[in-house]
Amino acid sequence: MSMGKLTAALAMLLVACGSAVADPVKIRLGIVPAPSSLVPVIFGTPDIAKHAGQSYVLEPVTFQGSPVQITALQADQIDIASLGFSTLSVAVENAGMKDIRVIADEVQLGVPGYGGTSYMVLKDGPVKKIEDLKGKVIATNAIGGALDMVAKSMFFKHGLSDKRDFTTVEAAFPNMKSVLLERKVDFIVSIEPFVEDAELQSKARELFPTADAMGPVGLTFWTARTGYLEKNRAAMVDLVEDYIRTLRWAWDPANHAEAVKRVAAATKQPAERLDAYIFTHKDNYQSLDGQPDLKAIAANIHAQKELGLAKADLDVAAYADLTLAQEAVKRLQ
């Protein structure tokens, strides 16, 4: 090969290598429908998410709930799954995913001083107490998901067993109000902002709060497999850093109006409807350090086991890698 051709070939190789290094990592993140997930805020605000489009490109993949994300993660259809305590135990014990790791917090329920999920029945309906659900139909967003497990844990405490004593159907959060008011079901799971609906509030009531069912609950948190984390650690730390930066920005009262505006635009929800609760103490708790409550998650799984809803207790700490969030927090100090 002539010197000229060799030089040209080396130049092309350097360009190719430089391009490969510069290409951002595509990260496919499983989410539940907005506004339950804040991903639309992160993904849509590059002025806050400093590394977005640089070291990584985020690709949100929407699922109705967390159970189906286990299959998607196992089939390499997503890179991060937003799971809850109920689905983490399923992923480890049933699906055999011993390499799964909890990496960042998303939402916690039942935390004193913060809002939570509402488990509701009709004010003029036949259900006056939990025992009255025998023979009835209950609606949940995802069978086997965390919110479903919280409800069924409460039912078990009152002597009611799934399938034997009641029927469970799935409904999307926006449809919960209609299926209850039309008496297609006798019990629903409702979250903000849907629970704030004036007609729902006038015709339905809370049967029990989350805290009475299971105490503090690790509702959703990010999980990924060790192989992916090892291969893409730098990009993953950048993503978690952007996530925590966004949370801190959104929860800062000085940014409340703008945060509400952005979430409203991303979720197609009226800003005035969101303004009443989002990023306030009426909202669910979110760790501004990205740290999930591993003890609460372990206690939630233990409660499942005691009620016959999980195979075994789980050493949650052994299935967690919080070093990414810890490194991200150090950068933000």
Secondary structure by P-SEA (a helix, b strand, c coil): ccaaaaaaaaaaaaaaaaaaaabbbbbbbbbccccccaaaaaaacccccccccccbbbbbbbbcccaaaaaaaaacccccccccaaaaaaaccccccccccccccccccccccbbbbbbccccccccccccccccbbbbccccccaaaaaaaaaaaaacccccccbbbbbbcccaaaaaaaaccccbbbbcccccccaaaaacccccccccccccccccbbbbbcaaaaaacaaaaaaaaaaaaaaaaaaacccaaaaaaaaaaaaacccaaaaaaccccccccccccccccaaaaaaaaaaaaaaaccccccccccccccaaaaaaaaaaac
